[in-house]
Amino acid sequence: MSAEEQVEFSQLPPKVAVDRAASVLDYWRARERQHVRDWYAGLRIKKFPEDLRVYEHVLWLSRAQVVVELGTHLGGAALWFRDRLRTQATYGRVPDAVRVISVDLEQDRAADLLAGVDPDFSRDIALIAGDVKDPVVADRVAEHIPAGARCLVVEDTLHQYDTTIAALHNFARFVPDGGFFVVEDGIVDDPHLRPPGMQGGVLPAVADWLTTAEGRAFRTRRDLELYGITNHPHGWLQRAESPD
């Protein structure tokens, strides 16, 4: 195997073996361990393929042209969302002016990695350093959203109660009628599936927020958990359409 082939091979996730005698829960746990070592276009992306497929449906249905991503990590998901938005534009589903706005506490490493695979990434991916619990950060995000653009908001930060509910309070305003706010990794509150070291609090935060005045404008779309396993149970939230 050549050096180039070895590099490409190293950017594949570890294989999950299917044991037909084992339970679905065992398979789910194996997939949970696998997904944190997955890749997209040479960058780490920590999302189930099944959840990425649902995102494709949600982007298409909602006609989102902007993704507000809370939690950049190494930039793989920001790149993936950017490329899916470009596909939307190619098919005329949204205007050409697509954009990803990604927030994290520190962005230098993600910027370097993104530049390594796409030197022009900043043309349509904006990296904002800041804490999602700070309302001022949401104001900074707003400055990057074109007037009238339809947004999808993705919450993928610390997966604890205080960060989750703060993200909902601060960023739900960007979701238009019929649009989506996706709260990721509610799996941390399932005792059978919780990854080691995770504190949890995502699902209680979602439940509490949905009882607030702003949260009552949203409904949980459990029917979008389409592919049998997901990292985001109870996390696909859609803002209701305004009556005509």
C-alpha positions in Angstrom: 0.0 0.0 0.0 1.4 3.4 -1.0 1.8 6.3 1.4 -1.0 8.1 -0.3 -3.3 5.0 0.0 -2.4 4.7 3.7 -3.4 8.3 4.4 -6.7 7.7 2.6 -7.3 4.4 4.5 -6.6 6.2 7.8 -9.5 8.5 7.1 -12.0 5.7 7.2 -13.9 5.0 10.4 -13.4 1.7 12.1 -15.6 -1.0 10.8 -18.6 -2.1 12.8 -19.2 -5.9 12.6 -22.8 -7.0 12.4 -23.5 -9.9 14.8 -26.9 -11.3 13.9 -27.1 -13.0 17.3 -26.6 -9.8 19.2 -29.2 -7.2 20.1 -29.9 -3.9 18.3 -28.7 -2.2 21.5 -25.3 -3.8 21.1 -25.1 -2.6 17.5 -26.2 0.9 18.5 -23.5 1.0 21.1 -20.9 -0.1 18.6 -22.1 2.6 16.2 -21.8 5.2 18.9 -18.2 4.2 19.5 -17.6 4.3 15.7 -19.1 7.7 14.9 -16.6 9.8 16.8 -13.9 8.5 14.5 -15.6 9.2 11.2 -14.4 11.5 8.4 -15.7 13.8 5.7 -13.5 15.3 3.0 -10.4 14.7 5.2 -11.9 16.2 8.4 -13.4 14.6 11.4 -17.2 14.6 11.5 -18.9 13.1 14.5 -22.4 12.3 13.2 -24.3 9.1 12.4 -24.8 8.6 8.6 -28.5 8.1 9.4 -28.7 11.5 11.0 -26.8 13.1 8.1 -29.4 11.6 5.8 -32.2 13.1 7.9 -30.4 16.5 7.7 -30.6 16.2 3.9 -34.3 15.7 4.1 -34.7 18.6 6.6 -32.6 21.0 4.5 -34.7 20.2 1.4 -38.1 20.4 3.1 -37.3 23.7 5.0 -35.4 25.3 2.1 -32.7 26.4 4.4 -29.9 28.5 2.9 -28.1 29.2 6.1 -26.9 26.7 8.8 -26.1 28.1 12.2 -24.0 25.5 13.8 -23.3 25.6 17.5 -20.2 23.6 18.2 -17.6 23.6 15.4 -15.1 21.1 16.8 -12.7 20.3 13.9 -14.8 21.7 11.1 -16.0 18.6 9.4 -19.7 19.2 9.9 -19.4 22.8 8.9 -17.9 21.7 5.6 -20.5 19.0 5.2 -23.4 21.4 5.8 -21.8 23.9 3.4 -21.6 21.3 0.7 -25.2 20.2 1.2 -26.3 23.8 0.9 -24.4 24.2 -2.3 -26.3 21.1 -3.6 -29.6 22.8 -2.6 -28.6 25.8 -4.7 -27.5 23.7 -7.6 -31.1 22.3 -7.8 -32.6 25.7 -7.5 -34.1 24.9 -4.1 -32.5 28.0 -2.5 -30.6 31.1 -3.7 -26.9 30.7 -4.5 -25.9 32.8 -1.5 -25.6 29.9 1.0 -23.7 30.2 4.3 -22.7 28.2 7.4 -22.1 30.2 10.6 -20.3 28.1 13.1 -19.8 29.0 16.8 -17.3 27.6 19.3 -15.2 28.8 22.2 -12.0 28.7 20.1 -11.7 28.5 16.4 -8.0 28.6 15.4 -7.6 24.8 14.9 -10.8 24.5 12.9 -9.8 27.4 10.7 -6.4 25.8 10.0 -8.0 22.4 9.2 -10.7 23.9 7.0 -8.1 26.0 5.1 -6.1 22.8 4.5 -9.0 21.2 2.6 -10.5 24.4 1.1 -8.4 27.6 1.2 -11.4 29.6 0.3 -13.7 28.2 3.0 -14.3 31.6 4.6 -16.2 32.7 1.5 -19.2 30.8 2.8 -18.2 29.4 6.2 -18.0 32.0 9.0 -16.3 30.9 12.2 -17.3 32.8 15.3 -15.4 32.4 18.6 -17.7 32.7 21.6 -19.9 31.1 24.2 -23.4 30.1 23.1 -24.6 31.0 26.6 -23.7 34.7 25.9 -26.6 36.5 24.1 -24.1 38.8 22.5 -22.8 35.9 20.5 -26.2 35.4 18.9 -26.2 39.1 17.9 -22.8 38.5 16.2 -24.3 35.5 14.4 -27.2 37.7 13.2 -24.7 40.0 11.5 -23.7 37.2 9.1 -27.2 36.1 8.1 -28.5 37.6 4.8 -31.8 39.5 5.2 -34.7 37.1 4.8 -32.6 34.0 4.7 -34.1 30.8 6.0 -31.9 29.2 8.7 -31.4 25.7 10.2 -30.0 25.8 13.7 -27.9 22.9 14.9 -27.0 22.6 18.6 -23.9 20.4 19.1 -22.1 21.9 22.1 -21.4 20.5 25.6 -24.6 18.3 25.8 -25.4 19.6 29.3 -28.5 21.2 30.6 -27.3 24.8 31.0 -25.6 25.0 27.5 -28.6 23.3 25.8 -31.3 25.5 27.2 -29.2 28.7 26.7 -28.6 27.8 23.1 -32.4 27.3 22.6 -33.2 30.6 24.3 -30.5 32.5 22.4 -30.7 31.0 18.9 -34.2 29.8 18.2 -35.1 33.3 16.9 -33.2 32.5 13.7 -35.6 29.6 12.8 -38.3 30.7 10.4 -41.8 29.4 10.1 -41.6 25.7 9.1 -37.8 25.7 9.9 -35.9 23.5 12.2 -33.8 23.7 15.4 -32.0 20.4 15.9 -30.7 19.6 19.4 -28.1 16.9 19.0 -27.0 14.0 21.2 -30.0 13.5 23.4 -28.6 10.0 23.6 -26.5 11.2 26.6 -29.7 11.0 28.7 -30.4 7.4 27.8 -28.8 5.2 30.5 -28.4 2.3 28.0 -26.6 4.4 25.4 -24.9 7.3 27.3 -21.2 7.5 26.3 -18.7 7.2 29.2 -18.0 10.5 30.9 -21.1 12.3 29.6 -23.1 14.2 32.3 -26.3 14.6 30.3 -29.1 17.1 30.7 -30.0 17.6 27.0 -33.5 16.1 27.0 -34.6 17.8 30.3 -33.4 21.1 28.8 -35.5 20.5 25.7 -38.5 19.5 27.7 -38.3 22.5 29.9 -37.7 24.9 27.0 -40.7 23.6 25.1 -43.0 24.8 27.9 -41.8 28.4 27.6 -43.6 31.0 25.5 -40.9 30.7 22.7 -40.7 27.0 23.0 -44.4 26.5 22.5 -44.0 27.7 18.9 -42.1 24.4 18.2 -43.1 20.8 18.0 -41.0 17.7 18.3 -40.8 15.7 15.1 -40.1 12.2 16.3 -41.3 10.9 12.9 -38.0 12.2 11.5 -36.1 9.6 13.4 -36.4 7.7 10.2 -33.6 5.1 10.1 -34.0 3.1 13.3 -31.0 4.5 15.2 -30.2 8.1 15.9 -28.0 10.2 18.2 -30.7 12.8 18.5 -33.9 11.4 20.0 -36.5 14.1 20.7 -34.1 16.5 19.1 -35.7 17.4 15.7 -37.8 20.5 16.6 -39.8 22.4 14.0 -41.3 25.8 14.3 -45.0 25.8 13.4 -46.2 27.6 10.3 -48.0 30.8 10.8 -51.7 30.8 9.9 -52.5 32.5 6.6 
